[in-house]
Amino acid sequence: MNGKFVTAIATIAVTGAAAIPAAATLGGAHAASSHAVVLRHNRFLPGAVSIRRGDSVTWVWSDGRVMHNVVGHGFQSRVMSHGTFTVRFTRSGTYNYTCTVHAHMNGRVIVH
């Protein structure tokens, strides 16, 4: 290959790569994010989380030997004292959830 050909290919590759993120931004696409809710002191912390469609919420058990679960419309974890549980939210709306072991434990995911 001659030098001009290699330079031309390199220029096209760099220009094309730079255009991809700009096109994705213009189309409204975003990289999915993960958000954490910690179960501690018989509470969900934070009690409400606001996310975007396509994002995930991971509940993290951090309450010693205390048993909890996460139950909402369309999702349910098992009852456990440690571990994590993740749900990806693909539709806008408000998703209320509770711990059925401790009825006073309630939380909310707001999906925009």
Contacts in CASP RR format, 6 or more apart in sequence:
PFRMAT RR
TARGET T0000
AUTHOR 0000-0000-0000
METHOD contacts of the structure
MODEL  1
MNGKFVTAIATIAVTGAAAIPAAATLGGAHAASSHAVVLRHNRFLPGAVS
IRRGDSVTWVWSDGRVMHNVVGHGFQSRVMSHGTFTVRFTRSGTYNYTCT
VHAHMNGRVIVH
30 52 0 8 1.000
32 54 0 8 1.000
32 55 0 8 1.000
32 56 0 8 1.000
32 88 0 8 1.000
33 51 0 8 1.000
33 52 0 8 1.000
33 55 0 8 1.000
33 56 0 8 1.000
34 55 0 8 1.000
34 56 0 8 1.000
34 57 0 8 1.000
34 58 0 8 1.000
34 86 0 8 1.000
35 49 0 8 1.000
35 51 0 8 1.000
35 55 0 8 1.000
35 56 0 8 1.000
35 57 0 8 1.000
35 58 0 8 1.000
36 57 0 8 1.000
36 58 0 8 1.000
36 59 0 8 1.000
36 60 0 8 1.000
37 44 0 8 1.000
37 45 0 8 1.000
37 46 0 8 1.000
37 47 0 8 1.000
37 49 0 8 1.000
37 57 0 8 1.000
37 58 0 8 1.000
37 59 0 8 1.000
37 60 0 8 1.000
37 107 0 8 1.000
38 44 0 8 1.000
38 45 0 8 1.000
38 59 0 8 1.000
38 60 0 8 1.000
38 62 0 8 1.000
39 45 0 8 1.000
39 59 0 8 1.000
39 60 0 8 1.000
39 61 0 8 1.000
39 62 0 8 1.000
39 63 0 8 1.000
39 68 0 8 1.000
39 70 0 8 1.000
39 99 0 8 1.000
39 105 0 8 1.000
40 62 0 8 1.000
40 63 0 8 1.000
41 63 0 8 1.000
42 63 0 8 1.000
42 66 0 8 1.000
42 102 0 8 1.000
42 104 0 8 1.000
42 105 0 8 1.000
43 105 0 8 1.000
44 59 0 8 1.000
44 97 0 8 1.000
44 99 0 8 1.000
44 105 0 8 1.000
44 106 0 8 1.000
44 107 0 8 1.000
47 106 0 8 1.000
47 107 0 8 1.000
47 108 0 8 1.000
48 107 0 8 1.000
48 108 0 8 1.000
48 109 0 8 1.000
48 110 0 8 1.000
49 57 0 8 1.000
49 108 0 8 1.000
49 109 0 8 1.000
49 110 0 8 1.000
50 110 0 8 1.000
50 112 0 8 1.000
51 57 0 8 1.000
51 89 0 8 1.000
51 109 0 8 1.000
51 110 0 8 1.000
51 111 0 8 1.000
51 112 0 8 1.000
52 111 0 8 1.000
52 112 0 8 1.000
53 89 0 8 1.000
53 90 0 8 1.000
53 91 0 8 1.000
53 92 0 8 1.000
53 111 0 8 1.000
53 112 0 8 1.000
54 88 0 8 1.000
54 89 0 8 1.000
54 90 0 8 1.000
55 88 0 8 1.000
55 89 0 8 1.000
55 111 0 8 1.000
56 86 0 8 1.000
56 87 0 8 1.000
56 88 0 8 1.000
56 89 0 8 1.000
57 86 0 8 1.000
57 87 0 8 1.000
57 89 0 8 1.000
57 109 0 8 1.000
58 84 0 8 1.000
58 85 0 8 1.000
58 86 0 8 1.000
59 70 0 8 1.000
59 77 0 8 1.000
59 84 0 8 1.000
59 85 0 8 1.000
59 86 0 8 1.000
60 83 0 8 1.000
60 84 0 8 1.000
61 68 0 8 1.000
61 80 0 8 1.000
61 81 0 8 1.000
61 82 0 8 1.000
61 83 0 8 1.000
61 84 0 8 1.000
62 82 0 8 1.000
63 81 0 8 1.000
64 81 0 8 1.000
64 82 0 8 1.000
65 81 0 8 1.000
66 81 0 8 1.000
67 79 0 8 1.000
67 80 0 8 1.000
67 81 0 8 1.000
67 101 0 8 1.000
68 79 0 8 1.000
68 80 0 8 1.000
68 81 0 8 1.000
68 99 0 8 1.000
68 101 0 8 1.000
68 102 0 8 1.000
68 105 0 8 1.000
69 76 0 8 1.000
69 77 0 8 1.000
69 78 0 8 1.000
69 79 0 8 1.000
69 80 0 8 1.000
69 99 0 8 1.000
69 100 0 8 1.000
69 101 0 8 1.000
70 76 0 8 1.000
70 77 0 8 1.000
70 85 0 8 1.000
70 97 0 8 1.000
70 98 0 8 1.000
70 99 0 8 1.000
71 77 0 8 1.000
71 97 0 8 1.000
71 98 0 8 1.000
71 99 0 8 1.000
71 100 0 8 1.000
72 95 0 8 1.000
72 96 0 8 1.000
72 97 0 8 1.000
72 98 0 8 1.000
73 95 0 8 1.000
73 96 0 8 1.000
75 87 0 8 1.000
75 95 0 8 1.000
75 97 0 8 1.000
77 85 0 8 1.000
79 100 0 8 1.000
79 101 0 8 1.000
89 95 0 8 1.000
89 109 0 8 1.000
89 111 0 8 1.000
91 111 0 8 1.000
92 111 0 8 1.000
92 112 0 8 1.000
93 110 0 8 1.000
93 111 0 8 1.000
94 108 0 8 1.000
94 109 0 8 1.000
94 110 0 8 1.000
94 111 0 8 1.000
95 108 0 8 1.000
95 109 0 8 1.000
95 110 0 8 1.000
95 111 0 8 1.000
96 106 0 8 1.000
96 107 0 8 1.000
96 108 0 8 1.000
97 106 0 8 1.000
97 107 0 8 1.000
97 108 0 8 1.000
97 109 0 8 1.000
98 105 0 8 1.000
98 106 0 8 1.000
98 107 0 8 1.000
99 105 0 8 1.000
99 106 0 8 1.000
END
